Amino acid sequence: MRSCVYRCPVSLRLRLLGLMTALAVIVIGAAVVSNVTLQKVQSNRDLVSTRLQPAAEQSRALLTALVNQETGERGFVLTADEAFLRPYREGIATAGHDLAGLRRTFRGDDEVTRALQRVEQAASAWRREAAEPEIEAARRGAEREAEMLVGSGKGKTDFDLLRRRVEQLQRLIDDHVHAAQAADARNLTVMRAVNVGSRVVNLVLLILSAFLLREWVLVPVQRLRARMRTVADGNLEDEVLVDGPPEVVAIARDAESMRRRILSELDTARAATEALSQHSPVVAGLRRELATSNRPPVTGLDLAGVVLSAEGVLAGDWWEATQRPDGSTAIIVADVSGHGAEAGLVALRFKQRITALLDTDLPLGTAFDIAARRHDSDPERFLSCLIVVVDPDAETVSWINAGHPPALLVSREHPEDAVELEPTGPLISAVTQGWEVSTAGISHDDMLLICTDGVLEARNQQGAEFGSDGVRRVLRGLRRWSPEEAVAECSEAVRQFAVDVRRDDVTFVALTLSGALPSA
């Protein structure tokens, strides 16, 4: 035996809380940075697509409108044809519209606003000092004056200045576009770096978390499970103490307390049995005869059962399983009224009769009638009995129920839809007769559970009965779909439920067809 003391006071809950907090902080931080960067990227793209690129196109349209004005003005001066002034007038309107649109787009941008003002001033100066005087001279027919105005080069100089102002405006707008695109590229780079970095850090943390969880939880639990399995295999002298977090150590201490309690109960039971064998050989013999016999295991079935006596070690309840000549298996559960040696004698005589008759080729109904007619003549002594014959090949159950609580045929998939094997005749007594045989189907997913009235009539402090609903609740909560698990869990549930579990004998028997799935 070995005792282990865990030295670290930090609980598993605090460790997991710290680990999850670190993971959450990293994930949330990466998400916040990514969202902020993504918003900047989206804002820059919206700026480029909805404002700057349309503004660049509008500035080029502005230059085209100004060129159209100059072309129309020169054509009119040369030909004095009013038709040439149409591009000039339309260009003025188009230029005014483009300038207004650019002012709206760059409202609040002082640098672009100043550039727009310079374009407007240059355009006004060209029209006022060159274009309008030349048009007016050509309209009056003063060809020489018009030629002199054109030849002075004033109009060309003013228009070249206007063109440069527009080109400066275009370069300024293009610079804004390039700056937004560069910011977009930088933000995308930052976002990619954050995403990659956060994934790498998360991967490292996940690997670290897996290692820490293994060391904190899995390894201590595996050690605890190995210790408990050793005890379950019968080595009750081995202590159940392991290193680990405080929670696992607490579980180990509880398991150790349970082991010590089991040892104490076993010692008490061993002493009582020895005293019974030494001082009352007849009662001890009855107990041995009523216990389930160690016959060869039945074929095609998984079977488990338990009897908890209410008075001493001798119960009025008993159960037996016997293989019939046709290959089917008969499970007998009987409950004699009363407790103690007298009830044990009645139970023993009926057990000997019914098991002997079921070992013959007699039909189930005939064998039961013969055994019931030989019942003790004491009118105050009666018994209930349920015999279930299971044929694994035909997947059927046949039964005779003489006043016994109904057995439950429960589906693994739908435990709430249990089928009750109802009584087919009265209790067995000196004055009763007439029992019928009923038949039902059973599948590999079904479990048949038989219990006595000591189970169904167990009461809690409020006076409520355990009942068949309590049995169904236990079956719905099974971790493993097996007769051993069902019998163990039902017995523990009744023990926890009942105020006085020793009020009456308690018997559980469960079976499934071999090959039923083990997991619940």
Buried (B, 14 or more C-beta within 10 A) or exposed (E): EEEEEBEEEEEBEEBBEEBEEBBEEBBEEBEEBBEBBEEBBEBBBEBBEEBBBBBBEBBBBBBBBBBBBBBBBBBBBBEBEEEBBEBBEBBBEBBBBBBEBBBEBBEEBEEBBEBBEBBBEBBEBBBEBBBEBBBEBBBEEEEEBBBEBBEEEBBEEBBEBBBEBBEEBBEBBBEBBEBBBEBBEBBBEBBEEBBEEBEEBBEEBEEEBEEBBEEBBEBBBEBBEEBBEBBEEEEEEBBBBBBBBBBBBEBBEEBBEEBEEEEEEEEEEEEEEEEBBEEBEEBBEBBEBBEBEEEEEBEBBBBBBBBBBBBBBBBBBBBBBBBBEEEBBBBBBBBBBBBBBBBBBBBBBBBEBBBEBBBEEBEBBEBBBBBBEEBBEEEEBBBBBBBBBBBBEEBBBBBBBBBBBBBBBBBBEEBEEBBEBEBBBBBBBEEBEEBEBEEBEBEEBBBBBBBBBBBBBBBEEEEEBBBBEBBBBBBEEBEEBBBBBBBBBBBEBBEEBBEEBEEBBBBBBBBBBEEBEEEB
